[in-house]
Amino acid sequence: MYIDLRHLRTIRAIHQSGGLARAAEMLNTTQSALSHQVKGIEDQAGVELFVRRARPMRLSAAGLRMLRAAERILPEIDALEEEFRALRSGKTGRLHITLECHACFDWLFPVLEQFRHAWPEVDVDIRAGLAFDALALDREEVDLVISSNPVDLPGLTFNAFRLPPDLRGFEGQPLAAKTMIGAEDFRDQVLITYPVGRDRLDVFTELLTPARVEPRAQRTAELTAVILMLVGSNRGSRSCRTGCCGRSRGTRTMPPGRLGRSP
């Protein structure tokens, strides 16, 4: 037996209106077309769905079974159609994010909070793990990856944004008096970075490695707050991108343009 959603709506409309004429008006069709449709449903089911001698027209036992199915199924279909309309209009949807940028949490959370206020029905989630998995985008496990290490894959779009370099050190540090800080200034410094490879740290790729300069020591910390605490207690200096560092008592940020690049 083949049952169309149209059949379920017909059964429900006749039950609610008590007759073919009013049901036809509800469904924007003619009474004869509706009567023909009912006859077709009964032929397929092999049973009568209505007690035709009753006034108003009422459902038989088999018709009541079909009505219960209609009352269960049709609201779910209506809700699904409404969801799809909302998706098409952009009112609802999903934004699942993964990131390997340690410092991004400092600016990402305020941005996401603004996004939630503007789009409250969008499911926003940050997936655990800092490892960049480009294939997760292909598998549609995530919708956005924030990474400093883009991967060139067909169908993926990488939108780059760059922030000016930012060097943060203890406010009493001699480097704070310099007008320009170069690679050589790091030879006697303890450099505090995130625990990632040097090929992903701008202070190395753009400054120290081209100049073949090694800092006196390098130590790592996972959290921005921990790094700032270490810098504030004069345990080392930190290089990052403006807007990612945050603030901490006892630290000082060099003005823009004072961190020189190696030629």
C-alpha positions, 0 to 999 in steps of 0.5 A: 500500500502506498500512502502519500502525505497528501492522503494523511492531510486529507484524512485529517482535514475531513475529520477536523471539518466533518465533511468533504465540502469544508475539507476541500476548502481547507485543502484548496481543492474541489469536493469531487477531487477530494472524494476521488482521492478518498476512494483511491486511498480506500482501494489501496487499503482494502478497507473503508475509512469512513462511515458514510451514512453518519452525519457529520461524516466520521471515520471508521475504526480503520480510518481512526488508525490512519488519523493517529498516524497522520497526527503523529507524522504530519507535525514532524513533517511540518516542523522539518519543512520549517527547519529547512525554510529557516536553513535556506534563509540563514536563520538557523544552521550549524557553525562547528569550529576547530582550531590549532591557534592557541592565542585565538581563544582570547579574541574568538570567545568575544566574537562568538558571543556577539555571533550568538546574540545576532544568530541565537538559533545557530548551533555554535560549537568548538570541537576539542583538540588543537590538531588541524584536520583538513579532511574534517571539512570534507567529512563535514565534521566541522565548518570552519578551521582556524589555523596558521598552517593552511593546507591546499586542498580542492574545494577548500577556501583559505582566508588569511588575515595578518596581525602586526607582530607584538613583543611583550616583556617585563616592564623593567627590561632593557629592551623596553628602552630600544627604538628598534628590536632586532634578532641579535637582541634575543641572544640573551633572552628567554623566549616563551612561546606556545608548544608548537614547531618553530616553523609555525612561530613568526618570531622564528620564521620571520626574524630569528631563523633568517638571521641564524640567531638562537635565544638564550633559552626557549620555554613553552606554555599552553595557556596565554594567561600562564605565559603572561604570568611568566613574563610578568614575573621576569621569567622571559619575553613573549612574541605573538600577534597584536590582539592575541596576547592579552594583558597582565600586570608587570608586562609591557608591549613594545609599540607597533613597528619596533620589532624589526624583521631580518633582511 
